[in-house]
C-alpha cells in the first residue's frame, strides 16, 4: 500500500446541508467554558469540569483532579484537588473474596493535596475553562470577577508527571484531608527552585516545588495538620508530584524535570506500507531545560520507536486506575509505531480472498440466502432509533456481501442491493421517524428525539453524544458496502456521489480528523492517548468516561477504513487502519483478558472481558443486564471480517472454555446464541458452520442485526483462511 504522509487531512469543511435543521440551543449548558467559536469536545476526559455540579473527578492518568467547591467533606477547601490511588486501595465487589470479582474501583475524592489560596471564597471565586483540545484543557481558578488577573492556572494534560499550578498575585494555601504527617523543606535542586517533602498520614510521599517569578521566595507554615499556608502573596509556579513506591530514582528525576510542563499535545500520523506511525509532540512551557517528565501507559511503551524507548525510565512506575502500571518517560516527543496494520482486510468475509467453495457448501448458503433476501430492509429499519435502524440496514448490506462473495449470484445481489439503497435513502434524505438535526451549541449531528420529548437518554443518549461511533458506524459500513458492490456489479459511482456528503457528515461528527473543520470537534469519540473510544457524552460521571463494546468501537474504525477505500480518501482509509491497529493492541492489553494478562488485577482476569471499562473502574456488566452472554457478547457484536484481527484465537478459546463449552452455549434460545457461535468461528469455523447449517435452525437464534447467510459465509471464509480446501465433509 502506498505511503500516506498526513492522516489528519479534513474530510470536508462545508456546513451541514439544509435538510438538517439547525438547533441553536441544547438542554445541557456549557458551564464555565470561555466563549469561543471552536467546537467543544463532548466525550473527553475533562468533561466533568463543565457538566452537572462540576465537581466530579477528571482523570489525567496517573493523577485525578477535581474542583473542590468548599464542601464540608473536603475541609471546606476551595481549589483544585489532586489524588492518586495505589493497588492496595482498590475496592472489589460485590463479594471481595470471590475470584473473579464482578467489579473493582479506585476510591474517589481522597483529598491528598489541594491547590488553593487564602483569597478564594466560595461565594465570589469561580472557574473558567479554555483551550479544550484532544489531550488537554486549561483550567483557571479566579479570585473574584473584579480581580481577573489574580488566579491560578492549571494546564491539564494527559500523562503529566506533575500537576502544575501557575499562581498570579495570590497567597498560596495547600490542604490535605489525609493530613500532613511531616512537612520538610529540602535543599534546592538548583538556583531559583524551592522544594518540600510532604509525607501524608497514609504513608505516601509527595514532592512540592516552587518557582518564584517575582523574586520573592515562597515561605510556607503548617497552620494545622491539614493546612499549609504561605506567609505572603506569590507569583510563580507550584508543582506537585507523588513519589511512586519502591522508586529510589524518582526524586533525582523529579528534581531535574521540575520547572517544565506540557501545555497541550499535538498529534500527527503517517503510513508506509503495513506500518502506521503516530506521534505525540508535547507543547512544553516553563523555564527548565530538562525534557518533560511524562507517564506512558503499557500500550505506549510497547509501541515506542527506538529513540523514544531510550527515554524510558523503567525504574519509575506508578499505577493507573484501570490500565496497569504507567512508566516514566523523559521526553518532549513520543513516536509510536504499529507494524501490522490490517492492510489485507477489506470487504471479503475471507481474508484470503479465495472462494473455492464446493457445490454442497454453496448449496447450503444459497438455500438460506434465497429466503433471507426476500425480507424488507425498509420495513425493518423504519424505527425511531439511529442505533437499531443502522443495525437493520447494515444487516442487509452484509447480506449483499455474503451473497456476492460466496455465490457470485449477480441477479440476487442486484435485487437485494436495490432494496438496501431504498432503505438507506430514507436516512440520507433525513426522512426517518426522528430526523437528525445539527446542534449548534455543541456542534454535532444528533437525533431530534431529544428536542421532541426532552429525554436526555432518548436513543441511548444520542442527543447528548452518547455512542455516536456505535450508531453511525453501522451506516458508514452499509454505505461503503453499497458503493463497493455497485462498483463490483458495474453500476458506476452515481450512488456514491449522491450519498457521499451524508456519510461524510456522520464520519465528521464522530471522528472529525482536523481542526480546519469548524462544524465538529476533533475526534469526538476516539481517545488517541488511551487508544480507544469513550462512549459517554454529556453526562457527568463519578467514575469518568466509559465504554462497554470493544467490537462496535473497532467496527466503526473498520467502516471508516472501507469508506475511505471506496471514496479514494487515502487519509481516512489509513487513519482507520491505524486506529484498528492501536485498538487491537489496547483491547488485547486491557479489555480482552487472556490468562497471562498482568495489566488487570489477578482476581478480575477470569472474567475474560472487562465489561464496562470506566476511567476509574471496571465492572463485568452491561448497561442492559448481567447475563453472561450479554457481557461477553457485547464485546463480539457485530461479528465481521475485522473480528479475527481484534480477537486472538487464544482469547476466543479461553473465553469459550470459561463460559460456553461443554454444551453450555446450547442452553440459550435467543439472538445471543448466534453471536456466540459466529464469534466461535474465529477458533473453530467448522463447528460454527455445523451450528448455522442445522436443518432445525431457529430464526430466534439471530440477532436483529445479522443474517444466517452472513454467519455461514463468515464461517466458510474463516475456514478457507486456514485450510484452503474442501470445507464440508
C-alpha positions in Angstrom: 0.0 0.0 0.0 1.3 3.5 -0.9 2.6 5.9 1.7 0.3 8.5 3.2 2.2 11.4 4.9 -0.7 13.1 6.8 -3.6 11.0 8.2 -5.4 14.0 9.6 -6.4 15.9 6.5 -10.0 17.2 6.8 -12.8 15.1 5.4 -14.7 18.3 4.5 -15.1 21.8 5.9 -18.6 22.6 4.5 -21.7 23.4 6.5 -24.2 20.5 7.0 -26.8 20.6 4.2 -30.1 22.4 4.8 -32.1 19.2 5.3 -30.6 19.1 8.8 -32.4 21.8 10.8 -30.1 23.9 13.0 -30.9 23.9 16.7 -29.1 26.8 18.4 -29.7 25.6 22.0 -29.1 22.4 23.9 -30.5 21.4 27.3 -27.0 20.7 28.6 -25.4 24.0 29.3 -21.8 24.9 28.6 -20.8 25.7 32.1 -17.6 27.8 32.8 -16.3 27.5 29.2 -14.7 30.7 27.9 -16.8 31.8 24.9 -15.1 30.9 21.6 -16.2 29.9 18.1 -14.5 26.5 18.2 -16.4 23.2 18.6 -16.2 21.8 22.1 -15.3 18.1 22.6 -18.1 16.3 24.4 -16.5 12.9 25.2 -13.1 13.9 26.6 -11.6 13.2 30.0 -12.2 16.8 31.3 -16.0 16.9 30.6 -16.9 16.6 34.3 -15.5 20.1 34.8 -18.3 21.6 32.7 -21.1 19.1 33.4 -23.5 18.7 36.3 -22.2 20.2 39.6 -18.7 20.4 38.0 -17.1 18.7 41.0 -16.7 15.1 39.8 -13.2 13.8 39.0 -11.1 14.3 35.9 -8.5 11.5 35.2 -5.3 12.7 33.6 -3.5 9.4 34.4 -1.8 8.8 36.6 -3.4 11.6 38.6 -7.0 12.6 39.1 -8.1 16.1 39.9 -11.4 17.8 40.8 -12.8 21.2 41.7 -13.3 21.3 45.4 -16.0 23.9 46.0 -15.9 24.5 49.7 -17.8 21.3 50.6 -17.6 20.1 54.2 -16.2 16.7 53.1 -13.1 18.4 51.7 -12.2 20.6 54.7 -14.3 23.3 53.0 -11.4 23.7 50.6 -12.0 25.8 47.5 -9.5 24.9 44.8 -8.2 22.1 42.7 -7.7 18.8 44.5 -5.1 16.1 43.4 -5.4 12.4 44.1 -3.7 9.1 43.2 -4.6 5.6 44.4 -2.3 2.6 44.6 -3.5 -1.0 44.0 -3.8 -1.8 47.8 -6.6 0.9 47.9 -8.8 -0.7 45.3 -12.3 -1.8 46.3 -13.5 -5.2 45.0 -17.1 -6.4 44.9 -19.8 -7.2 45.4 -18.1 -10.2 47.1 -14.4 -9.3 47.6 -13.2 -12.9 48.3 -14.5 -14.3 45.0 -12.3 -14.9 42.1 -13.3 -13.4 39.8 -14.9 -10.4 41.4 -17.5 -8.6 39.4 -16.0 -5.2 39.7 -13.2 -3.1 41.1 -12.9 0.6 41.5 -10.5 3.1 42.9 -11.8 5.2 45.8 -12.7 8.7 44.7 -12.4 12.1 46.4 -9.4 11.2 48.5 -8.2 14.7 49.1 -4.4 14.2 49.1 -3.5 17.7 48.1 -5.5 20.8 47.2 -4.1 23.9 45.4 -5.9 26.9 46.9 -5.3 30.5 48.1 -6.4 32.4 51.1 -8.1 34.9 48.9 -10.5 32.3 47.5 -14.1 32.4 48.8 -16.9 30.1 47.6 -19.4 32.9 47.1 -17.1 35.0 44.9 -14.5 32.8 43.4 -15.1 30.9 40.2 -13.5 28.8 37.5 -13.1 29.1 33.7 -12.2 26.5 31.1 -10.3 27.3 27.9 -8.2 25.6 25.2 -10.3 22.4 25.2 -8.4 20.0 22.9 -8.0 16.3 22.4 -5.4 15.8 25.1 -5.7 18.8 27.3 -7.7 21.7 28.8 -6.7 24.8 30.7 -8.5 25.3 34.0 -8.3 28.7 35.8 -9.4 29.4 39.3 -10.3 33.1 39.7 -10.2 35.0 42.9 -13.2 37.2 42.0 -14.7 38.9 39.0 -13.3 42.3 39.8 -9.7 40.9 40.1 -9.4 39.0 36.8 -5.6 38.7 36.9 -5.5 37.2 40.4 -5.8 33.5 39.6 -4.3 30.0 39.5 -3.9 28.5 36.0 -3.7 24.7 35.6 -2.7 23.1 32.3 -4.4 19.7 32.5 -2.7 17.3 30.1 -3.0 13.6 29.9 0.1 11.7 31.1 1.5 14.7 33.1 4.2 13.8 35.6 3.5 16.9 37.7 0.3 18.8 38.4 1.2 22.4 37.8 -0.4 25.5 39.2 0.6 28.9 37.9 -0.1 31.5 40.7 -0.7 35.1 39.9 -0.6 37.5 42.9 -2.3 35.2 45.4 -1.4 33.8 48.8 -1.0 30.0 48.3 -2.7 27.6 50.6 -2.5 23.8 50.4 -4.9 21.4 52.1 -4.9 17.7 52.7 -7.8 15.8 54.2 -5.4 12.8 54.5 -3.4 15.1 56.9 0.3 16.1 56.8 2.4 13.8 58.9 5.5 15.9 58.2 6.4 18.8 56.0 10.1 19.3 55.4 11.8 21.9 53.3 14.7 20.3 51.4 17.8 21.7 49.7 17.1 23.5 46.5 17.8 21.2 43.5 19.0 24.3 41.5 19.0 28.1 41.8 15.5 29.6 41.8 13.8 26.4 42.8 12.3 25.6 46.2 11.5 22.1 47.3 9.4 20.5 50.1 8.8 16.9 51.1 5.2 16.2 52.2 4.6 12.9 54.0 0.9 12.2 54.5 -0.7 10.2 57.2 -1.4 7.4 54.7 2.4 7.0 54.5 2.5 8.4 50.9 5.2 10.9 50.0 4.6 13.9 47.7 7.1 16.5 46.5 6.2 20.1 46.2 8.3 22.5 44.1 8.0 26.3 43.8 9.5 28.5 41.1 9.1 32.2 42.1 8.6 34.6 39.3 8.7 37.8 41.3 11.9 37.4 43.2 10.0 36.8 46.5 10.5 33.3 47.7 7.6 31.2 48.8 7.6 30.6 52.6 5.2 28.0 54.0 4.0 27.4 57.5 1.9 24.4 58.8 -1.1 26.1 60.4 -2.8 22.8 61.1 -2.1 19.2 60.3 -4.4 19.6 57.2 -3.2 23.1 56.0 -0.1 24.7 54.7 -0.2 28.4 54.2 2.2 30.9 52.6 3.2 34.0 54.5 2.7 36.4 51.6 1.4 36.7 48.1 3.1 34.8 45.4 3.5 34.9 41.7 5.1 31.9 40.1 4.8 28.1 39.5 4.0 25.4 42.0 4.2 21.8 41.0 3.3 18.7 43.0 4.1 15.0 42.2 3.7 11.8 44.1 6.8 9.6 44.8 6.0 6.2 43.5 6.6 3.3 45.9 9.8 1.4 45.5 11.2 4.1 43.2 14.5 5.3 44.6 15.4 7.0 41.4 12.3 9.2 41.3 13.4 12.2 43.4 16.6 12.7 41.3 14.4 12.5 38.1 11.8 15.0 39.5 14.5 17.4 40.7 15.8 17.7 37.2 12.4 17.9 35.4 10.6 20.4 37.7 10.0 23.8 36.1 8.8 22.4 32.8 5.3 21.2 32.0 3.2 20.4 28.9 0.5 22.9 28.0 -1.0 20.8 25.3 -0.3 17.9 22.9 -0.1 17.9 19.2 -0.8 14.7 17.2 0.5 13.6 13.8 0.4 10.3 11.9 1.5 8.7 8.7 1.5 5.3 7.0 4.2 3.5 5.0 3.2 0.1 3.7 1.8 -2.0 6.5 3.3 0.2 9.2 1.5 3.2 10.8 3.3 5.8 12.9 1.7 8.3 15.3 3.4 11.0 17.2 2.7 13.0 20.4 4.5 16.3 20.5 4.1 17.8 23.9 3.9 21.6 23.7 6.2 22.5 26.6 6.2 25.5 28.8 8.4 26.7 31.7 12.0 27.5 32.3 13.6 24.2 32.9 15.9 22.9 30.2 15.1 19.3 31.1 12.8 17.2 28.8 9.3 16.8 30.1 8.5 14.2 32.8 5.5 12.3 31.5 3.9 8.9 32.2 3.1 6.3 29.5 0.6 3.5 29.6 1.7 0.0 28.7 0.5 0.1 25.1 2.5 3.3 24.6 5.7 1.6 25.9 5.2 -1.4 23.7 4.9 0.6 20.6 7.6 3.2 21.1 10.2 3.6 18.4 13.9 3.0 19.4 14.6 6.7 20.1 11.6 7.2 22.3 12.4 3.9 24.1 15.8 5.3 25.0 14.0 8.0 27.1 12.0 5.5 29.2 12.9 5.4 32.9 11.9 1.8 33.7 12.6 2.1 37.4 9.9 4.8 37.8 6.5 3.3 37.6 3.1 4.4 39.0 -0.3 2.7 38.9 -3.0 3.8 36.6 -6.6 3.3 37.5 -7.7 0.6 35.0 -4.8 0.0 32.6 -1.9 -1.3 34.6 1.3 0.4 35.5 2.5 3.6 33.9 6.2 4.2 33.3 8.1 7.5 33.4 9.4 8.9 30.1 11.7 11.9 30.0 10.9 13.3 26.5 9.0 16.1 24.8 8.1 13.7 21.9 6.7 10.2 21.7 6.9 8.3 18.4 4.8 5.1 18.3 4.7 2.5 15.6 2.1 -0.1 14.6 3.8 -2.5 12.2 0.9 -4.8 11.5 -1.9 -2.6 10.0 -4.8 -4.7 8.7 -3.9 -3.8 5.0 -5.3 -7.1 3.7 -8.7 -6.9 5.4 -11.4 -5.4 3.3 -15.0 -6.3 2.3 -14.5 -10.0 1.7 -15.5 -12.3 4.6 -12.5 -14.4 3.7 -9.2 -12.6 4.3 -7.6 -14.9 1.7 -10.0 -13.6 -1.0 -10.2 -17.2 -2.3 -13.7 -18.6 -2.6 -13.3 -22.2 -3.9 -16.4 -23.5 -2.1 -17.6 -26.9 -3.1 -21.1 -27.4 -4.5 -22.6 -28.7 -1.2 -21.4 -25.7 0.7 -22.7 -23.3 -1.9 -26.0 -25.1 -1.9 -26.4 -24.6 1.8 -25.6 -20.9 1.6 -27.9 -20.5 -1.4 -30.8 -22.2 0.3 -30.6 -19.9 3.3 -29.8 -16.7 1.2 -32.7 -17.0 -1.2 -35.1 -16.8 1.8 -33.4 -14.0 3.6 -33.1 -11.7 0.6 -36.9 -11.7 0.5 -37.0 -9.7 3.7 -37.8 -6.0 3.6 -34.9 -3.7 4.7 -37.1 -0.6 4.5 -39.6 -2.0 6.9 -37.1 -3.4 9.3 -35.1 -0.1 9.5 -38.2 2.1 9.9 -37.5 2.7 13.5 -37.1 5.7 15.9 -33.6 4.7 16.8 -30.4 5.5 14.8 -28.7 2.6 16.5 -31.3 -0.1 15.7 -32.0 1.4 12.3 -28.4 1.4 11.4 -28.0 -2.2 12.5 -31.0 -3.2 10.4 -29.7 -1.5 7.2 -26.2 -2.9 7.8 -27.7 -6.4 8.3 -28.8 -6.4 4.6 -25.6 -4.7 3.4 -23.6 -7.5 4.8 -26.1 -10.0 3.3 -25.2 -8.4 -0.1 -21.6 -9.0 0.6 -22.2 -12.6 1.6 -24.3 -13.4 -1.5 -21.9 -11.7 -3.8 -18.6 -13.2 -2.5 -19.8 -16.7 -1.8 -22.3 -17.2 -4.7 -21.4 -14.6 -7.3 -25.2 -14.5 -8.0 -25.5 -11.3 -9.9 -29.3 -11.2 -10.0 -29.8 -12.0 -6.3 -27.2 -9.4 -5.3 -28.5 -6.7 -7.6 -32.1 -7.2 -6.4 -31.1 -7.0 -2.8 -28.8 -4.1 -3.3 -31.7 -2.1 -4.8 -33.7 -2.7 -1.6 -30.8 -1.7 0.6 -30.4 1.5 -1.3 -34.1 2.3 -0.9 -33.9 1.8 2.9 -30.7 3.9 3.1 -32.3 6.7 1.2 -34.8 7.4 3.9 -31.9 8.3 6.2 -29.8 10.0 3.7 -32.8 12.2 2.9 -33.3 12.7 6.6 -36.9 11.5 6.4 -36.8 8.9 9.2 -39.2 8.9 12.1 -36.8 11.1 14.2 -34.7 13.1 11.7 -31.2 14.3 12.6 -30.6 17.9 13.4 -27.4 20.0 13.7 -26.8 21.1 17.2 -25.1 24.5 17.0 -24.4 24.6 20.7 -22.1 21.6 21.0 -21.5 21.3 17.2 -22.8 17.9 16.1 -25.4 15.8 14.4 -27.9 14.5 16.9 -31.3 12.8 17.0 -34.3 15.1 17.1 -35.8 12.8 19.7 -34.1 14.9 22.4 -35.9 18.0 21.4 -39.3 16.3 20.9 -39.5 14.5 24.2 -36.9 16.2 26.4 -35.5 12.8 27.3 -31.7 13.1 27.6 -31.4 9.3 27.2 -33.6 9.1 24.1 -31.9 6.6 21.7 -29.3 5.7 24.3 -28.4 9.3 24.8 -27.7 10.1 21.1 -28.9 13.7 21.6 -26.2 14.1 24.3 -23.5 12.5 22.2 -23.5 9.0 23.7 -22.5 6.2 21.4 -22.2 8.2 18.1 -19.4 6.0 16.8 -21.6 2.9 17.5 -24.7 4.4 15.9 -23.2 6.0 12.9 -20.6 3.2 12.3 -23.4 0.9 11.0 -24.5 3.5 8.4 -20.9 4.2 7.3 -20.3 0.5 6.9 -23.5 -0.1 5.0 -22.7 2.8 2.7 -19.2 1.5 2.0 -20.7 -1.9 1.1 -23.3 -0.4 -1.2 -20.7 1.6 -3.1 -18.4 -1.3 -3.3 -21.0 -3.8 -4.6 -22.2 -1.1 -7.0 -18.7 -1.0 -8.4 -18.4 -4.8 -8.5 -21.6 -5.0 -10.5 -20.5 -2.3 -12.9 -23.2 0.2 -11.8 -20.8 3.1 -11.6 -20.3 5.7 -8.9 -23.6 7.6 -9.1 -24.9 6.3 -5.8 -21.6 7.1 -4.1 -21.5 10.6 -5.4 -25.1 11.3 -4.4 -24.7 10.0 -0.8 -21.1 10.9 0.0 -22.0 14.2 1.7 -24.3 12.4 4.1 -21.9 9.6 5.0 -19.0 12.1 5.3 -21.2 14.1 7.7 -21.7 11.1 10.0 -17.9 10.5 10.0 -17.2 14.1 10.7 -19.5 14.1 13.7 -18.0 11.0 15.3 -14.4 11.2 14.1 -13.5 14.6 12.5 -9.8 14.5 12.0 -9.0 18.2 11.6 -9.4 21.5 13.4 -9.8 23.0 10.0 -13.4 21.7 10.0 -15.3 24.3 12.1 -18.5 22.3 12.4 -17.4 19.4 14.6 -14.9 18.8 17.4 -11.8 16.9 16.6 -12.0 13.1 17.3 -15.2 13.2 19.4 -15.1 9.6 20.4 -11.6 8.2 19.8 -9.1 9.0 22.5 -5.6 8.8 20.9 -3.9 8.7 24.4 -5.9 5.8 25.6 -6.1 4.1 22.2 -9.9 3.5 22.1 -13.1 5.5 22.1 -15.2 6.7 25.0 -19.0 6.2 24.5 -20.2 8.6 27.3 -21.1 12.1 26.1 -22.6 15.0 28.0 -23.3 13.2 31.3 -21.3 13.7 34.5 -20.0 10.6 36.0 -18.3 9.8 39.3 -16.1 7.3 37.5 -15.4 9.2 34.3 -16.0 8.2 30.7 -16.6 4.6 29.8 -17.2 2.1 27.0 -18.8 -1.3 27.1 -18.3 -2.6 23.5 -14.8 -3.0 22.0 -16.3 -4.7 19.0 -18.5 -1.9 18.0 -15.7 0.5 18.6 -13.5 -1.5 16.2 -16.4 -1.8 13.7 -16.5 2.0 13.4 -12.8 2.1 12.6 -13.3 -0.7 10.1 -16.2 1.1 8.5 -14.2 4.3 8.2 -11.4 2.3 6.5 -13.8 0.8 4.0 -15.4 4.2 3.3 -12.0 5.7 2.7 -11.3 2.9 0.3 -14.4 3.3 -1.8 -14.2 7.2 -1.9 -10.4 7.3 -2.6 -9.8 9.2 0.6 -6.5 7.7 1.5 -6.1 9.7 4.7 -9.4 8.4 6.0 -8.6 4.8 4.9 -5.1 4.9 6.5 -6.4 6.6 9.7 -9.0 3.8 10.1 -6.3 1.2 9.7 -4.1 2.8 12.2 -7.0 3.1 14.7 -7.7 -0.6 14.2 -4.0 -1.5 14.9 -4.0 0.6 18.1 -7.3 -0.8 19.2 -6.1 -4.3 18.7 -3.1 -3.6 20.9 -5.2 -1.8 23.5 -8.1 -4.2 23.6 -5.8 -7.2 24.0 -3.9 -5.4 26.7 -6.8 -4.1 28.9 -10.2 -5.3 27.7 -9.9 -8.8 26.3 -8.0 -10.6 29.1 -6.0 -13.7 28.3 -4.9 -15.8 31.3 -1.4 -14.2 31.3 -2.8 -10.6 31.4 -0.9 -8.6 34.0 -2.4 -5.2 33.5 -5.7 -6.1 35.2 -6.0 -7.4 38.8 -5.4 -11.1 39.1 -8.8 -11.6 40.8 -10.6 -10.0 37.8 -8.9 -11.6 34.8 -11.1 -14.7 34.8 -14.0 -12.5 33.7 -12.2 -12.6 30.3 -13.7 -9.2 29.3 -13.8 -6.0 31.4 -17.4 -5.4 30.8 -17.8 -1.7 31.1 -14.4 -0.1 31.4 -14.5 3.4 33.0 -11.7 5.7 33.6 -11.8 4.8 37.2 -13.3 1.3 37.5 -14.1 -1.9 35.6 -17.4 -3.6 36.0 -18.1 -7.0 34.5 -21.6 -6.0 33.5 -23.6 -4.2 30.8 -26.0 -1.3 30.9 -28.8 -3.7 29.9 -28.3 -6.7 32.1 -25.9 -9.1 34.0 -26.4 -12.2 31.9 -23.0 -13.7 30.9 -23.9 -13.9 27.3 -24.8 -10.2 27.3 -21.5 -9.2 28.9 -19.3 -11.3 26.7 -21.4 -10.9 23.6 -21.4 -7.1 23.6 -17.7 -7.3 23.0 -18.3 -9.6 20.0 -21.1 -7.8 18.2 -21.1 -7.3 15.2 -19.0 -10.3 14.1 -17.3 -9.2 10.9 -14.1 -9.7 8.9 -12.2 -7.5 11.3 -13.1 -9.7 14.4 -10.3 -12.2 14.0 -7.8 -9.3 13.8 -9.0 -7.9 17.1 -9.9 -11.1 19.0 -7.0 -13.6 19.1 -7.6 -17.4 18.8 -6.0 -17.8 22.3 -8.5 -15.4 23.8 -11.5 -16.9 22.0 -10.6 -20.4 23.2 -10.1 -19.2 26.8 -13.4 -17.3 26.8 -15.3 -20.2 25.2 -13.8 -22.7 27.7 -14.6 -20.5 30.6 -18.2 -19.8 29.8 -19.7 -21.6 26.9 -18.0 -25.0 26.2 -19.4 -28.5 27.1 -22.8 -27.6 25.8 -23.4 -24.6 28.0 -23.9 -22.4 24.9 -26.9 -24.6 23.9 -28.9 -23.5 26.9 -29.5 -20.2 25.2 -32.5 -19.7 23.0 -32.2 -16.1 21.7 -30.1 -14.0 19.3 -27.0 -14.1 21.6 -26.7 -17.8 20.7 -25.9 -16.9 17.1 -23.5 -14.2 18.1 -21.6 -16.6 20.4 -21.3 -19.3 17.7 -20.3 -16.8 15.0 -17.5 -15.5 17.2 -16.5 -19.1 17.8 -15.8 -19.4 14.1 -12.6 -17.5 14.7 -11.4 -20.6 16.5 -13.4 -23.4 15.1 -15.2 -22.4 11.9 -16.2 -26.0 11.2 -18.2 -26.1 14.5 -19.8 -22.8 13.7 -20.7 -23.9 10.3 -22.3 -27.0 11.7 -24.5 -24.9 14.0 -25.6 -22.4 11.4 -26.3 -25.1 8.8 -28.5 -27.2 11.0 -31.8 -28.2 9.4 -33.6 -27.3 12.6 -32.0 -23.9 12.9 -34.4 -21.3 14.7 -34.6 -17.8 13.5 -34.8 -16.6 17.1 -31.1 -17.5 17.3 -30.3 -14.5 15.2 -29.7 -11.0 16.5 -31.7 -8.3 14.8 -28.6 -7.0 13.1 -27.4 -10.2 11.5 -28.4 -12.9 8.9 -27.8 -16.6 9.0 -26.3 -16.3 5.5 -23.7 -13.8 6.8 -22.8 -16.1 9.7 -22.5 -19.1 7.3 -20.3 -17.2 4.9 -18.1 -15.8 7.8 -17.6 -19.4 9.0 -16.8 -20.6 5.5 -14.4 -17.7 4.9 -12.7 -18.2 8.2 -12.2 -21.9 7.3 -10.7 -21.0 3.9 -8.2 -18.7 5.5 -6.7 -21.5 7.5 -7.1 -24.5 5.2 -8.0 -23.5 1.7 -9.5 -26.8 0.8 -12.9 -28.5 0.7 -15.0 -27.3 3.6 -17.9 -29.6 4.2 -17.1 -33.3 4.7 
